[in-house]
């Protein structure tokens, strides 16, 4: 291959271009269909072109699966319009998250549990700079949560807000944070391992939020009139 042809084959695609194509292929064919060679073929470029932008396939997959969070963000935005108090918001966020996680367990496992490389986690902010449309209408508290790389830390952002609102002590907030995250992992990894039918997701989410509500009612110092229906 001549130098001229080689330069034409290493095309000027951006990181966003590769991420978008990988995301599209995942949606159409599943995660197992993705490889550097497959994406290069789809985009009519060389594998070397991708390696100019990504260290390996895992990094590309991480970015591509972040696009899956767009539907979670839309749920959050809709929920925020009707949540009446901080506990409506706290339970509501977990309701939104569990619905999306149970519906897309492989993607959420990759994003929040499987990829532990610090560089990948730090890339969340960069991702939203490339895809600002995924987060542009999201409120400040959700922006803070979504750009927090640590799974437990993301929930603790809301726990701290509950402390600031005076509805729970810091000591109990730490305990609630631990219970909420461990409880979710139990439900989530069962779904990931055993699978779940679409028609079963509603009941499974309701089971999780009912357990979480029990912890809230036990640990909160002020429920602010929470009736248990704010997440619906």
N, C-alpha and C positions, 0 to 999 in steps of 0.2 A: 504494500500500500504506500503510495507516494505521500510526501509530507502534506501536500495540498488536500488530498483525499482524507488523510488521517485527521486533519484539523476540521474538515467538514463533518466528520463522523463524531468528533468530540464537540457537540453542539452547545450553544450558550443557554442551556436551561438553568433556571434558578433552583434553589432548594425548595421553594414553594411548588414549582412545577413537578418535581419528583415526588414530593409529599402528596400532592393532589392525585397524581396518577396511582401511587401506591394505595391511597385510601379508596379510590374508585375500584381497583382490582380486589381489594379486601371485601368491599361491599358486594361485589358481583360473584366472587369465587371462593372467598374465605381466606383466612390467614395462611393456610398451608400452601396456597398457590403462589405466594410471593417469594421471589428471589431477585437478586441483583440482575442476573441474566435475563429473567422474564421482563422486568421493568425496562431494561435497556432495549430489549426487542420491541416492546410496545411503543417506546418513544423513538425508535430508530436511531439509537446512539450507542456508544460503546459503554461497557461496564466501567471503564476508566473514568468516564464522565461523571458517574455517580460517586466514585471514590474520591473525586475532587471535592465533593460536598459532604460526604458522610464517611465516618471511619469504618463502618460495617453495616450489615443488614439490620442488626438490632437497633442501631440509632435511627435508621430510616423508619423502621416499623413503629418505634416509639412516637415519632412525630406524626406518622400517618394515623395512628390510633387516637392521637389527641383530637383529631377531627370528630371522633365519636362523641366527645363531650358537648358538642353543639346542642344536641337535643336535651341534655341535662340542663344546660344553661337556659334554654327556652322554658323548661319546666320551672326553674327557679324564678325566672322573670314573671311568669304567670302566677306562681304562688305568692310572690311578694305583694301582688296587688290585693290579695284577700286575707293574708295573715294579719291578725289583729293585735298580737302581743308577742313578746320575745319567745314564749314557749310554743306558740303557733309556729313561729319561724324556725325554732330549733328542731321540733319534730318534723315540720314540713320539709326542711332541707334533707333530713335523713329519708323521708318518704320519697322525695324526688330522686335522691341518689340510689336508693335500693331498687326502685323501679327500673332505672336505667342499667344498673349493674346486673340485676337478675336477667334482664333482657339481652345484655351483651356481656356475658361473663368472661369470655376469652379476652376481649379488648380491655375490660376493667382489671382483669388479673395482670395483664401485661403492664398497664399504666400505673397501677397502684401497689402491686405486690411483687411482680417478677423482676422488673428493671430496678436494680438498686444502685447502679453506677451513679456517682455523685454528679458527673458531668451531664448525664441525661436528665436527672432531676432538675438541675439548674437551668436546663434549656426551656422550661415551661414558659418563662417570661419572653424568651426569644420567639417561641412559637406564636404567642399572641401578638407580637410585633409583626409577624408575617401574615397572620390571619386575624386582623383586628375586628373584622366583621363578626367573628365568633363570640366576641366579648364586649363589643362597643356599647350595647344597651344594658349591660349588667351593672348592678349597684356596687358601691364601694366595698361593702362587707363581703360580697360574693367575689369581687375581684381579688380581695386580700386572701380569701379562702382558696380560690382556684389557683393562685400563683404560689401557694405554700406547698412545697414539694412533699413534705412528710404527711402521711395519711392521718396519723394521730394528731399532728399539729394543726391540720386543717379543721378538724372538729373543735380543737381547743380554742381556735379563734372565736367560734360561736360561744363556747363555754365562758370565755373571758367577757364577752358581751353580756352574758347573763349575770356575771358577777358585777359588772358595771351598772347594770339595771337594778341591782340590789335584790335579786330574786333567789340567789344561792350564794353560799359562802365559797371562798376560794378552795378551802379544803374539800368541800363536797363537789365542787366543780371538777377538781382533779379526779375524784372518784367517778363522777358521771362520765367524764371523758374516757376513762379506762373501760367502764362498763359498756358504753355505747359502741366503742371500736371493737372490743373483743366479741361482743354480742353479734355485731354485724359480720365479723369474720366467720363466726360459726355458721350463720345462715348462708353467707356467700360461698364459702368453700364447699358446702353441701350441694349448692346449685351447680357449682363448677364441676364437681366430681360426678354427680348423679344426673345432671341435666334437669331441665324444667320445661314444661309445655307452656305456650303463651297464655293459655287460659288459666294456668295455675299461678301466674305471677301476682295477680291482685291479692289472692288469699295469703300468699307467702309474705308479701309486703305488709299486709295488715297484721300478721302474726308478729313480725319483727317490730313494727311501730307500737303494738300493744305491749310487748315486753319492755321496750324503751320507755314508754309512758309510765310504766310501773316504777322504773328507776327514777324518773323525773319526779313523780309524786312522792317518792320516799325521801329524796334528797333536797328538793326545793324548799326554800323558806317562804316563798310567795308564788302561787300559781297564776296570779293576775287574771283570775277568772277562766283559766284554760279549761275547756270542756272536752278535749280529746277529738275535736272534729276540725281543727284548723288546718290539717294537712290534706284534707279531702277536697 
